[in-house]
C-alpha cells in the first residue's frame, strides 16, 4: 500500500514539474521566437517521452519479477511439507529395542 501511495505521489510530482517546465520552455520560446529554440523544445519533449516510456518499462519488468518471485507463504508451505516428510520417516522407521 505504501509503495502505491509513493508511486502515485511521485507521478503527481513529476506531472506538476513537467507542466511547470513546459510552461517556462514555451514562454522562453515565444519570447525568443528562434527556430533553434523550437528545435530544442522538440528535443526536450522527445527525451521526456523516451525517459517516461523507459521508466514505465522498468516498472513493468519489476512488477513481473515480483509476481514470479516466491513469497513467505511458499516458504511456510515448503517447511511444513519437509516437517511432514520427516515425521513420516520417523513413523515408518523400525523401532529397535536394545537389551542389556
N, C-alpha and C positions, 0 to 999 in steps of 0.2 A: 504494500500500500504506500509506504513512504517513498519507494522508488518511483511509483507512478506519479505521486504529487511532485516530486523533484523534477521529473521529466516534463510534466505539464508546465510547471513554473519556468523551467529552462526554455521551453518553446515559446511561452508568452514573452519572456525577456528578450529572446532572440528576435521575435517578431517586432517588438517595440523598438529595439535598436535598429532593425532593418528599416522600419518606417522612418525613423528619425534620420538615419544615414541617407536614405534615398531622398528625403526632403532636402537635406543640405546639398547633396550632389546635384539635384535638379535646379535648386536655387543658384548654385555656383555656375552651372552650365548656361542657364538663361542669362545670368549676369555677364558671362564672357562671350557666349554665342560663337564659339570657335568649334570647327569640326573635330579637332583633337579632343576637346572636352567630351563631345558626344561619343566619340570612339572609346574614350576612357570609361564613360558610363556603361557602354555596351560590354566592355571587357569586365568591368566590375560586376555587372549583372550576370554574365556567363560564369564567372568564377564563383559567385554566390550560389548559383543554381547547381554547379558541379559539386561544391562543398556540401550543400544541403543533401543532394542525392547520395553522395558518398557516406555521409553520416547516417542517413536512413538505411542504407545497405548494411552498414556496420551494426546498427541497432538490430536489424532483422536477423543478421547472422548470429549475434549474441543471443537473441531470443530463441532461435532454432537450436543453438548449442545448449542452452539452459533446459529446453524441453527434453532433449535427449539424454541429459545427464541423470545419474541416479540420485535418488532422494534419501532422506533419513528413513522413510518408511521401507524403502528397498533394503537398507542395511538391517533394520529390525527384522524384517521377514527372513532374510538370509540367516541371521543369527538364530532365530527361532528354529529354522529348518536344521541348522547344524546341531542345536541342542537336542532336537527330537532324534536325529540320527545317532547322536552319542548315547541317548537314553535307550534307544532300540538296541544298540550294540551291547550295552551293559546288560539288558534283559535277556538277550539271546546267548550271551556268553555262558559256557558251562560253569557251574559253581564247584569249586574244588574245596573239599574238606580235608584239612590236614590233621593227621592223627599223630599223637606223640608217642 
